[in-house]
């Protein structure tokens, strides 16, 4: 009790002292105002850093600009696999990391503080990632420069083909493909020498993908798509010039480079590819995998910790499936649901055959993100990109802003073929 009275007395005395010093309140107010002004200045400086970063990023990565609907760099294709580009990226990331740190002053709060911390983390993670030899594995079955160039040049992806300038932009960009493919081969050869190679099981799937893109007749090529949909509004001279230029591009540049890449993979790379599948089998692979886990989960958890979370989630989901299976007519044996039988039955009941793949996926079109309103006709929507033996990823890409342009829904079909749907 005596201690409590002493505390109260001290507080009251402090109040009296403050009352006797009216300038103390003014001092506090000045400091608060100064801190607020400092936070405002810091926030403004950081906003400028973010704006400058974005502009320079688009110049450094023209493909990123294309995919976000910025057409200023649609004619450019840097050699992003080269050592020079890697050094440019390192200097770029370090410069903006330093600028952000220099602009920061205490007092940021809320969204401004969050933006700052995310920006710092992204720059730090990008710099850390440069220590790993990802450039030595530039091609796989899921997504690489091989499939990206094909997607862009097909006329159904982010590269626009609406004006004569658009068509000329692709001619200029595609003319830079050989240097990129040559660099990919050079990097893969370096990877072979250093023991940094792709799993054989993945590279075996790349070959039929390449086979599906390589044709003798330019008119039958996926890259002929833009000419097949050449606008009638173009002047006759432009239509003639562009048709001839695209035929020469496909026959004399793109197809020879795709053939050369396929020959290298089949004749040299496959023999040196590895039987293992995990990153841990590569030099510094465990650290590389741990980095990928942190990068993709935005946590500091270890792979083991993330795996434990996954096991718990699988157990939870399986329990929920067992609970709902009886409602769908799967009673199991002795009251126990066999999930393997449940899955097999679900596939039989709901399989999308190749003949009706579009009709199976069409109900999901309204749920695809972006300004997508559905296909105009099946003939426009369905476009086979490779042979049935070339499995690829399924994904949806919304149309890039701002104008009316196509999105893309790529859907798996039976026997692992796939279809591209421009969703107008």
Secondary structure, 3 states (H helix, E strand, C coil): CHHHHHHHHHHHHHHHHHHCCHHHHHHHHHHHHHHHHHHHHHHHHHHHHHHHHHHHHHHHCHHHHHHCCCHHHCCCCCCCCCHHHHHHHHHHHHHHHHHHHHHCCCCCCHHHHHHHHHHHHHHHHHHHHCCCCHHHCCCCCCCCHHHHHHHHHCCCCCCCCCCHHHHHHHHHHHCCHHHHHHHHHHHHHHHHHHCCCCEHHHHHHHHHHHHHHCCCCHHHCHHHHHHHCCCCCCCHHHHHHHHHHHHHHHHHHHHHHHHHHHHHHHHHHHHHCECCCCHHHCCCHHHHHHHHHHHHHCCCCCHHHHHHHHHHHHHHHHHHHHHHHHHHCCCCECCECCHHHHHHHHHHHHCCCHHHHHHHHHCCHHHCCCCCCCCCCHHHHCEECCCCCCCCCCEEECCCCCCCCCEEEEEECHHHCEEEEEEC
